[in-house]
Amino acid sequence: MSFSWPWALLALLAVPLLLAARWWLNRRRKRTAVTVSSVAVIRAALPGRTSWKRRIPVWLFLAGFLPLAVGLARPQATVSVPSNSTSILLAIDVSGSMCSTDVEPNRFSVATEAAREFIKAQQDGTRIGLVAFSGIAGLLVAPTTDKDSLIDAIGTLRTARGTAIGQAILTSIDAIAETNPNVAKTGADLPPLENTGDYEPDTIVVLTDGSNTTGVDPVTAAEQAAARKVRVYTIGFGTTTPAPMVCTADQIGGDSPFGGGRFGGGGRGAGRNQEIDEDALTQVADVTGAKYFRAEDADQLVDVLTDLPREFNLRKQEVEVSVWFVLAGALLVFAGVGLSLWWNRAPLPKR
């Protein structure tokens, strides 16, 4: 918590000063007290109140000054609030292993359909970009608010050889740099940055079913993202159950591992265990201050993508919270005054 007017905290001295004044008045009253020989006379003169009824209003009144004094200093708290300037770069793995049928009908079909649902579910005004990667990575759609163009681009995805997770991260960073002047491109030299915990509103989401097989190491790429305060959320998709790889004709690219128009059945790649490099994906997320998620079926993948905006559509902001301190102080002061007036009210005359 920070304060806009920290010097106003000097008002806190009012409480000990009031206590000192009360002590001095009580001491002075004792010095000027009249000596009375009869205790009965004293008891008759005292109001019918117990000692705690005399003290509670005073303590409530003094306690109210503490939050009031803090409120005068205009305290500010750092909170997470929704960001209206978020760009989301969705990097989708289109390697040949996405044809695995351990998730019906295959990983590719489920992943692309989940990506469509993710895009449709985003708030209007959220910019989304699309990166596809296999042995290479390419930006298919620059960050845009046009959901139709993104959905159309997903329909053009085709499988190919290789898995370049690190290159997909670098490509996403460069796409963000085109729209966010605070994010430098990957080839630029950066000065050492302070680890303040603040991040850019732009975020990268990497959806993959395997491990990096070519290009830059994913953790090295993640360090580039971390240096630019860009978070990289990672999703590992698929099971560890060996399954045949079957893709339809319109899911196979020219560099498909199936080659020669072959797109299903056993044979090459069938029954092979496509393992997810969870250690690397977890490191990528940790390095950039994000999270790693695992999804083993269509429902889990949709849930992960649906919940992601709660993670990254937030930004840190200083919010003034003076009103809450003033409200608490006022309630305590009014409670003290009210109790004092109530307990000191004159008794009704007897009829």
C-alpha positions in Angstrom: 0.0 0.0 0.0 1.2 3.5 -0.9 0.1 7.0 0.1 -0.5 10.1 -2.1 -0.1 12.4 0.9 2.1 10.5 3.4 2.7 13.7 5.4 -1.0 13.5 6.4 -0.2 10.5 8.6 1.0 13.0 11.2 -2.7 13.2 12.0 -2.2 9.9 13.8 -0.5 11.8 16.6 -4.0 13.1 17.5 -4.8 9.9 19.3 -1.8 9.9 21.7 -2.3 13.7 22.2 -5.9 13.1 23.2 -5.0 10.3 25.5 -2.4 12.6 27.1 -4.9 15.4 27.5 -7.4 13.0 29.1 -4.8 11.8 31.5 -3.8 15.4 32.4 -7.5 16.4 33.0 -8.1 13.4 35.2 -5.0 14.2 37.2 -6.0 17.8 37.6 -9.5 16.8 38.6 -8.0 14.7 41.4 -6.0 17.6 42.7 -9.1 19.8 42.9 -11.3 17.1 44.3 -13.4 18.0 47.3 -12.9 15.8 50.4 -16.2 14.2 51.5 -16.4 12.3 54.7 -19.3 10.0 53.7 -18.9 7.3 51.1 -22.6 7.1 50.8 -22.8 10.7 49.6 -20.3 9.9 46.8 -22.2 6.9 45.7 -25.4 8.9 45.6 -23.8 11.5 43.4 -22.3 9.1 40.9 -24.5 8.3 37.8 -25.8 4.8 37.6 -23.2 3.5 35.1 -20.5 0.9 35.3 -16.9 1.7 34.5 -17.0 -0.1 31.1 -19.9 2.0 30.0 -17.8 5.1 30.7 -14.8 3.8 28.8 -16.2 2.1 25.7 -17.5 5.4 24.0 -14.1 7.0 24.7 -12.1 4.1 23.1 -14.5 3.9 20.1 -14.1 7.6 19.6 -10.3 7.5 19.7 -10.1 4.3 17.6 -12.1 6.1 14.9 -9.4 8.7 14.6 -6.9 6.1 13.4 -8.6 5.1 10.1 -9.6 8.7 9.6 -6.0 9.8 9.8 -4.9 7.1 7.4 -7.7 8.1 5.0 -6.4 11.7 5.0 -3.1 10.3 3.6 -5.1 9.0 0.6 -3.9 5.3 0.7 -3.7 3.4 -2.6 -3.8 -0.3 -3.1 -2.4 -2.3 -6.0 -5.3 -4.4 -7.4 -5.9 -6.5 -10.5 -8.5 -4.9 -12.8 -9.8 -6.0 -16.2 -7.7 -4.8 -19.1 -9.3 -3.4 -22.3 -6.0 -3.4 -24.2 -5.2 -7.1 -24.2 -3.8 -8.8 -27.2 -3.8 -12.6 -27.2 -1.5 -14.5 -29.5 -2.8 -18.0 -29.9 0.0 -20.4 -31.1 -1.4 -23.7 -32.3 0.7 -26.8 -32.9 0.0 -28.3 -36.3 2.7 -31.0 -36.2 1.9 -34.5 -37.6 1.3 -35.9 -34.1 -1.8 -33.8 -33.9 -3.4 -36.6 -36.1 -3.2 -38.9 -33.1 -6.6 -40.5 -32.3 -6.2 -40.8 -28.6 -8.6 -37.9 -28.5 -11.5 -38.6 -30.8 -11.8 -38.0 -33.7 -8.1 -36.7 -33.5 -6.2 -34.1 -31.6 -6.2 -31.7 -34.6 -10.0 -31.6 -34.9 -10.5 -31.1 -31.2 -7.8 -28.4 -30.9 -9.1 -26.4 -33.8 -12.7 -26.6 -32.7 -11.7 -25.5 -29.2 -9.7 -22.6 -30.7 -12.8 -21.5 -32.5 -14.9 -21.5 -29.3 -12.1 -19.6 -27.5 -12.2 -16.9 -30.1 -16.0 -16.6 -30.1 -16.0 -16.3 -26.3 -13.7 -13.3 -26.1 -15.1 -9.9 -25.3 -15.6 -7.5 -28.2 -12.6 -5.3 -28.6 -10.0 -8.0 -27.5 -7.3 -8.3 -30.1 -6.4 -11.9 -31.0 -3.6 -13.1 -33.2 -3.1 -16.5 -34.7 0.3 -18.3 -35.0 0.6 -21.8 -36.4 3.8 -23.9 -35.9 5.2 -27.3 -37.0 8.8 -27.4 -38.2 8.5 -23.6 -38.7 6.3 -21.0 -37.2 4.2 -18.3 -39.0 1.9 -15.5 -38.2 -1.4 -16.3 -39.9 -3.4 -13.4 -38.5 -2.0 -10.3 -36.9 -3.8 -9.2 -33.7 -7.2 -8.2 -34.7 -10.8 -7.8 -33.3 -12.2 -9.4 -36.5 -13.3 -12.8 -35.1 -14.5 -14.0 -38.5 -11.1 -13.7 -40.1 -9.6 -15.6 -37.2 -12.1 -18.4 -37.5 -11.6 -18.6 -41.3 -7.8 -18.8 -40.8 -8.2 -21.8 -38.4 -10.0 -23.5 -41.2 -6.9 -23.3 -43.4 -4.6 -25.0 -40.9 -2.8 -28.2 -42.1 -0.4 -30.6 -40.4 3.3 -30.7 -41.3 6.5 -32.1 -40.0 8.4 -31.0 -36.9 7.5 -29.0 -33.7 9.1 -25.6 -33.2 7.7 -24.4 -29.9 10.5 -21.9 -29.2 10.1 -20.3 -32.7 6.4 -20.0 -32.1 7.0 -18.0 -29.0 9.5 -15.7 -30.8 7.1 -15.2 -33.7 4.3 -14.3 -31.2 6.6 -11.8 -29.5 7.3 -10.1 -32.8 3.6 -9.9 -33.6 3.0 -8.2 -30.3 5.8 -5.8 -30.9 4.1 -4.5 -34.0 1.1 -3.2 -32.0 2.7 -2.5 -28.6 5.6 0.0 -28.5 6.6 -1.2 -25.1 7.5 -4.6 -26.4 10.8 -4.8 -28.4 11.2 -7.2 -31.3 13.2 -10.4 -30.6 16.3 -9.1 -32.4 16.6 -6.0 -30.3 19.1 -5.6 -27.4 17.3 -5.0 -24.1 18.7 -3.3 -21.0 18.3 -5.2 -17.7 14.8 -4.9 -16.4 13.7 -4.7 -12.8 11.5 -7.6 -11.7 8.6 -5.5 -10.5 6.0 -8.2 -11.2 4.2 -5.9 -13.7 3.4 -7.4 -17.1 2.3 -6.2 -20.4 -1.4 -6.7 -21.2 -0.4 -8.7 -24.2 -0.2 -12.5 -23.7 0.9 -15.6 -25.6 -1.0 -18.9 -25.4 0.9 -22.0 -26.7 -1.2 -25.1 -27.4 1.0 -28.1 -28.2 0.8 -31.9 -28.0 4.5 -32.7 -28.0 8.0 -31.5 -27.5 10.3 -29.2 -29.3 12.2 -30.9 -32.2 13.7 -28.0 -34.1 14.8 -24.4 -33.8 15.4 -22.4 -30.6 14.8 -24.0 -27.2 11.4 -23.1 -25.7 12.9 -22.0 -22.4 15.4 -19.7 -24.2 12.5 -18.2 -26.1 10.6 -17.8 -22.9 13.5 -15.8 -21.4 13.1 -13.4 -24.4 9.4 -13.1 -23.5 10.1 -12.6 -19.8 12.6 -9.8 -20.6 9.8 -8.0 -22.4 7.3 -8.6 -19.6 5.1 -10.8 -21.8 3.6 -13.9 -20.2 3.4 -17.2 -22.0 0.7 -19.6 -20.9 1.3 -23.2 -22.1 -1.2 -26.0 -22.7 -0.2 -29.6 -23.1 -2.9 -31.5 -25.0 -3.3 -35.2 -25.4 -2.9 -38.4 -23.4 0.0 -40.8 -23.0 -2.0 -43.7 -24.5 -0.5 -44.9 -27.8 -3.0 -44.5 -30.6 -3.0 -44.6 -34.5 -2.5 -41.3 -36.3 -5.4 -40.6 -38.6 -6.0 -37.3 -40.4 -8.5 -36.5 -43.1 -7.4 -35.3 -46.5 -8.1 -31.7 -45.7 -6.0 -31.8 -42.6 -2.8 -32.8 -44.3 -0.3 -30.3 -45.7 2.3 -30.8 -48.4 5.0 -31.5 -45.7 2.8 -33.9 -43.8 4.6 -36.9 -42.2 2.1 -39.1 -43.9 3.4 -38.0 -47.3 2.1 -39.2 -50.7 -1.5 -38.6 -49.8 -1.5 -41.3 -47.1 -3.7 -40.1 -44.3 -4.8 -42.9 -42.0 -4.6 -46.3 -40.6 -1.7 -48.1 -38.9 1.8 -48.0 -40.4 4.1 -45.1 -39.9 3.5 -43.4 -36.6 0.5 -45.6 -35.7 0.4 -46.7 -32.1 3.3 -44.5 -31.3 3.3 -42.7 -27.9 3.4 -39.0 -28.5 4.8 -37.6 -25.3 4.3 -34.0 -24.1 7.4 -32.3 -22.7 5.7 -31.1 -19.6 8.9 -30.1 -17.9 9.8 -27.6 -20.7 6.2 -26.3 -20.9 6.1 -25.7 -17.2 9.5 -23.9 -17.3 8.3 -21.7 -20.1 5.2 -20.7 -18.0 7.2 -20.2 -14.8 9.9 -18.1 -16.4 7.3 -15.7 -17.7 5.1 -15.5 -14.7 2.3 -17.6 -16.3 0.9 -21.1 -15.8 1.0 -24.5 -17.4 -2.2 -26.4 -18.0 -2.8 -30.0 -19.0 -5.8 -31.2 -21.1 -6.4 -34.8 -22.0 -9.7 -34.6 -23.8 -12.0 -32.2 -25.6 -13.9 -31.1 -22.4 -10.7 -30.3 -20.5 -9.3 -28.3 -23.4 -12.4 -26.2 -23.7 -12.4 -25.6 -20.0 -8.8 -24.5 -20.0 -9.3 -22.1 -22.8 -12.5 -20.8 -21.3 -10.9 -20.1 -18.0 -7.7 -18.5 -19.4 -9.1 -14.9 -19.8 -9.6 -14.8 -16.0 -5.8 -15.3 -15.8 -4.5 -12.8 -18.3 -7.2 -10.2 -18.9 -6.1 -8.4 -15.8 -3.6 -5.7 -15.2 -2.1 -4.1 -12.0 -3.5 -0.7 -11.1 -3.2 1.7 -8.2 -6.7 2.3 -6.8 -7.3 4.9 -4.0 -9.1 3.3 -1.0 -9.4 6.4 1.2 -13.2 6.1 1.3 -13.1 2.8 3.1 -10.8 4.1 5.8 -12.9 7.3 6.2 -16.1 5.2 6.4 -14.6 2.9 9.0 -13.4 5.8 11.1 -16.7 7.7 10.8 -18.6 4.6 12.0 -16.4 4.2 15.0 -16.6 7.9 16.0 -20.4 7.9 15.5 -20.7 4.7 17.5 -18.7 6.2 20.4 -20.7 9.5 20.4 -24.0 7.6 20.1 -23.3 5.3 23.0 -22.1 8.1 25.1 -25.3 10.1 24.5 -27.5 7.0 25.0 -25.9 5.9 28.3 -25.8 9.5 29.6 -29.4 10.4 28.7 -31.5 11.8 31.5 -33.9 9.4 33.1 -37.5 9.9 32.5 -39.4 11.6 35.3 -41.5 9.3 37.4 -45.2 9.8 37.4 
